């Protein structure tokens, strides 16, 4: 079964066709895609791509309704659209991808794969906010977690590479958005993001965790809700700390040149990352595998080294040479490290294709 994977981001569109063994048969990335009714990029891609048997879509938010991959029909599409308020940047783009594929490939099964679904296995102690019960009940307030497709693949693949299929894994998805997941036996038991993707780690332009009292104070001081949303989403994180921008490469270059704001930005980023890895380890009762994935996690050796330097108490020890010369899907921990550390290539596309095939061919043991 060849699967067309449609991954619509907040401004970009990634398209891949994966063969039965997850070989990439064709791919393209449109950096600026308007979404809406635009089918041109997908139509152009399909013109030269091999024939496909099904389409798998990445959808950021599944709310409480969607706990696994789901075949898309008109009712499912409407339910996904109803969740737009929980992911206003991503949900409309995912729907645009769904609509384009359904128009161009009307006879093929279309499957929605949700970033939140992986975290629906978290226990109530990890998902419940300590806010008034009436709020929780009226608005279904809970910690959903995100990046689930990436965490599912990275944690499973790293545990397999380590030869520890039932391992306690802390998965670090570090890119423009960033989150951690605590995974044991392939099931998520905790994560750093919450009701929205704003929570948790310091990110490129997102704040991560902030004292809610600070936000109340700022609103009383004169900021509007729009001011708060814009500031927390687009002008915080590394960009807000460094006043340079959200690209970690630029921040690191400035820090190396002595920019004190950039130095502080890196220190805050690493402090929060170490702290959260320890918290995820506590949720697991220990750690067997630590995995780095995503653009930053895969390519910033200095960040991995700085992070691990504060985690020796967890039995984590990086090998300097391995870490500096890392390739995709490589172990970077030293021989004395009691927890293995791996760098794994982010492959949300493989997870989407796997979930799509599993839904359409439930008796196929390979999936």
C-alpha positions in Angstrom: 0.0 0.0 0.0 1.5 3.3 -1.1 0.4 6.1 1.3 0.3 9.8 0.4 1.2 11.7 3.6 -0.1 15.2 3.8 1.5 17.3 6.6 0.1 20.8 6.5 1.9 23.2 8.8 0.9 26.7 9.8 2.4 28.1 6.6 4.0 25.2 4.7 2.8 21.9 3.1 4.9 18.7 3.1 3.9 15.9 0.8 5.4 12.4 0.7 4.5 9.1 -0.9 5.7 6.2 1.2 6.0 2.6 -0.1 5.1 -0.5 1.8 8.5 -0.6 3.5 8.3 3.2 4.2 10.7 4.0 1.4 10.2 7.6 0.3 9.0 7.2 -3.3 8.3 10.9 -3.9 8.4 14.1 -1.8 8.1 17.9 -2.0 7.7 20.8 0.4 5.9 24.0 -0.3 7.3 26.6 2.0 4.5 29.1 1.5 1.1 27.6 1.0 -2.0 29.7 1.3 -4.3 26.8 2.2 -8.0 27.5 1.7 -9.2 26.1 -1.6 -5.8 26.0 -3.2 -5.2 22.5 -4.7 -2.3 23.5 -7.1 0.7 22.2 -5.1 -1.0 18.8 -4.4 -2.2 18.6 -8.0 1.3 19.3 -9.3 2.9 16.7 -7.0 0.4 14.0 -7.9 1.0 14.5 -11.6 4.5 12.9 -11.4 4.2 10.9 -8.2 3.6 7.1 -8.2 0.0 5.9 -7.7 -1.2 5.9 -4.1 -3.8 3.7 -2.4 -4.6 5.9 0.6 -4.0 9.3 2.1 -2.9 10.0 5.7 -3.3 13.5 7.1 -1.6 15.0 10.1 -4.1 16.8 12.3 -2.8 18.7 15.3 -5.8 18.6 17.6 -8.2 15.7 18.1 -9.7 17.0 21.4 -11.4 14.3 23.5 -13.3 12.9 20.5 -10.4 11.4 18.5 -8.1 8.9 20.4 -6.7 7.1 17.3 -6.5 7.4 13.6 -9.9 7.9 12.0 -11.3 7.5 8.5 -12.5 10.9 7.3 -16.1 11.5 6.2 -18.2 14.6 6.3 -19.1 14.1 9.9 -15.5 13.6 11.0 -14.4 16.7 9.0 -17.0 18.7 10.8 -15.8 17.5 14.2 -12.2 18.4 13.3 -13.4 21.9 12.2 -15.2 22.3 15.5 -11.8 22.0 17.3 -10.3 25.0 15.4 -10.4 27.2 18.5 -8.0 24.9 20.3 -5.4 25.1 17.5 -6.3 28.1 15.4 -3.0 28.2 13.4 -2.9 24.5 12.4 -6.4 23.1 12.3 -7.6 25.2 9.3 -4.5 24.2 7.4 -5.0 20.5 8.1 -8.6 20.9 6.9 -7.4 22.6 3.7 -5.1 19.6 3.0 -8.0 17.2 3.7 -10.3 19.1 1.4 -7.7 19.3 -1.4 -7.0 15.6 -1.2 -10.7 14.6 -1.1 -11.3 16.8 -4.2 -8.4 15.4 -6.2 -8.6 11.8 -5.0 -12.3 11.2 -4.2 -12.2 7.4 -4.5 -9.3 6.9 -2.0 -9.7 6.4 1.7 -8.6 9.4 3.7 -7.3 9.0 7.3 -6.8 11.7 10.0 -3.9 11.0 12.3 -3.9 13.2 15.4 -1.0 14.7 17.3 -3.0 14.6 20.5 -4.1 10.9 20.2 -0.8 9.5 21.5 -1.2 11.2 24.8 -4.8 10.0 25.5 -3.2 7.1 27.5 -1.9 9.5 30.2 -3.5 8.9 33.6 -5.9 11.4 35.1 -3.3 12.6 37.5 -1.3 13.8 34.5 -4.1 15.3 32.5 -6.3 17.1 35.2 -5.9 20.8 35.9 -6.4 21.9 39.5 -9.0 24.5 38.5 -12.7 24.7 39.5 -14.6 21.5 38.5 -17.3 23.6 36.9 -14.7 25.0 34.5 -13.3 21.6 33.6 -16.8 20.2 33.0 -18.1 23.1 31.0 -15.1 23.5 28.6 -13.6 20.1 28.8 -10.3 21.5 30.2 -7.5 19.0 30.4 -3.9 18.6 29.3 -4.0 17.2 25.8 -0.3 17.2 24.8 1.0 17.6 21.3 3.8 16.3 18.9 2.3 12.9 19.5 3.1 11.5 16.1 6.8 12.5 16.5 7.0 11.2 20.1 5.3 7.9 19.1 7.8 7.2 16.3 10.9 8.5 18.1 10.2 6.6 21.4 9.4 3.4 19.7 12.3 3.6 17.2 14.8 4.5 19.9 13.7 1.7 22.2 14.0 -0.7 19.3 17.5 0.5 18.4 18.5 0.1 22.0 17.1 -3.4 22.1 14.7 -2.4 24.9 11.1 -2.6 23.5 9.5 -2.0 26.9 11.9 0.8 27.9 11.1 3.9 29.9 11.8 6.6 27.3 12.0 10.3 27.6 11.4 11.7 24.1 12.7 15.2 23.3 11.0 16.7 20.2 13.0 20.0 19.8 12.2 22.2 16.8 10.5 25.6 16.5 7.9 24.0 18.7 9.3 21.8 21.5 7.9 19.2 23.9 8.9 16.2 25.9 7.0 12.9 26.5 7.4 10.2 29.1 6.8 6.9 27.4 6.8 3.4 28.9 6.0 0.3 27.0 5.0 2.4 24.0 2.4 4.4 26.0 2.6 8.1 26.9 2.2 8.7 30.6 3.2 12.4 30.7 4.1 15.3 28.5 5.1 19.0 28.8 2.5 20.6 26.6 -1.0 21.1 27.9 -4.4 22.4 26.8 -2.6 24.3 24.0 0.9 24.0 22.5 2.0 27.1 24.5 2.8 25.1 27.6 6.1 23.5 28.7 9.5 24.2 27.3 11.0 27.4 26.0 10.4 27.4 22.2 11.5 29.5 19.2 8.8 32.2 19.6 6.5 30.6 22.2 6.9 31.2 25.9 6.4 27.8 27.4 5.2 27.7 31.1 4.4 31.1 32.5 2.9 32.0 35.9 -0.8 32.5 35.2 -0.8 35.2 37.8 1.6 37.1 35.7 -0.8 37.0 32.8 -3.7 38.2 34.9 -1.4 41.0 36.2 -0.5 42.0 32.6 -4.1 42.2 31.6 -5.0 44.4 34.5 -2.0 46.5 33.6 -3.5 47.2 30.2 -2.6 44.5 27.8 -5.6 43.1 25.8 -6.2 39.4 25.2 -5.0 39.9 21.6 -1.8 41.5 23.0 -1.2 38.5 25.3 -1.9 35.9 22.6 0.4 37.6 20.1 3.2 38.2 22.6 3.1 34.6 24.0 2.8 32.9 20.5 5.1 35.1 18.3 7.4 37.2 20.4 8.4 35.1 23.4 10.7 32.1 23.8 14.2 32.4 22.3 13.0 35.4 20.3 11.8 37.3 23.3 14.9 36.4 25.4 17.5 37.1 22.8 15.8 39.9 20.9 17.5 38.4 17.9 15.0 35.8 16.7 13.7 32.3 17.3 16.3 30.4 15.3 18.6 28.7 17.8 21.5 28.8 15.3 21.4 32.6 15.2 21.1 32.8 18.9 24.1 30.5 19.4 26.2 32.5 17.0 25.4 35.7 18.8 26.2 34.0 22.2 29.5 32.9 20.8 30.2 36.5 19.9 29.5 37.7 23.4 25.9 38.9 23.2 24.7 38.7 26.8 21.0 38.4 25.8 21.8 35.4 23.6 23.9 33.8 26.4 20.9 34.2 28.8 18.5 32.8 26.2 20.5 29.6 25.9 20.9 29.3 29.6 17.1 29.6 30.1 16.4 27.2 27.3 18.8 24.5 28.7 17.6 25.1 32.3 14.0 24.4 31.4 14.9 21.4 29.2 17.0 19.7 31.9 14.3 20.5 34.5 11.6 18.9 32.3 13.7 15.8 31.4 14.1 15.2 35.2 10.3 15.7 35.7 9.5 13.2 32.9 11.9 10.8 34.4 10.1 11.1 37.8 6.8 10.3 36.0 8.4 7.1 34.7 10.1 6.2 38.0 13.4 6.1 36.1 14.9 6.3 32.6 16.3 3.7 30.2 16.5 5.8 27.0 16.7 9.5 26.3 16.0 10.4 22.7 16.6 13.7 20.8 14.6 14.3 17.7 13.4 17.3 15.6 15.5 19.9 13.8 17.2 21.2 17.0 17.4 17.9 18.7 19.0 16.2 15.7 21.5 18.9 14.7 22.7 20.8 17.7 25.4 18.8 19.4 26.3 21.6 21.8 22.7 21.7 23.1 22.7 17.9 23.7 26.0 18.2 25.5 24.9 21.1 27.7 21.7 19.4 28.5 23.3 16.0 29.4 26.0 17.8 31.5 23.3 18.5 34.1 21.8 15.0 34.1 24.6 12.9 35.4 22.5 12.1 38.5 20.1 10.2 36.2 23.0 8.1 34.9 23.2 10.0 31.7 26.7 10.4 30.2 27.4 11.6 26.6 30.3 10.4 24.6 31.9 13.6 23.2 33.1 12.0 20.0 29.9 10.2 19.2 27.9 13.3 20.0 30.0 15.5 17.7 29.9 13.1 14.7 26.3 12.0 15.1 24.3 10.7 12.1 20.6 9.9 12.1 19.5 7.1 14.3 22.8 7.0 16.4 23.7 6.3 20.0 25.6 9.2 21.5 25.9 8.0 25.1 29.1 6.7 26.6 29.6 3.1 27.5 29.3 3.9 31.2 25.9 5.6 30.8 23.2 3.6 32.5 20.6 5.3 30.3 21.2 5.2 26.6 21.0 8.4 24.7 20.0 8.3 21.0 19.5 10.8 18.2 16.6 9.8 16.0 15.5 11.4 12.7 12.0 12.8 13.0 9.7 10.8 10.8 6.1 11.8 11.5 5.5 10.6 7.9 6.3 7.0 8.9 4.0 7.2 11.9 1.2 8.6 9.8 1.6 5.9 7.1 1.8 3.2 9.8 -1.4 4.4 11.5 -3.2 4.7 8.1 -2.3 1.2 7.1 -3.2 -0.2 10.5 -6.7 1.4 10.3 -7.3 0.2 6.8 -5.6 -3.3 7.2 -6.2 -4.1 10.9 -5.2 -7.8 10.4 -1.8 -7.0 9.0 0.5 -7.8 11.9 3.4 -5.8 10.4 1.6 -2.6 11.5 
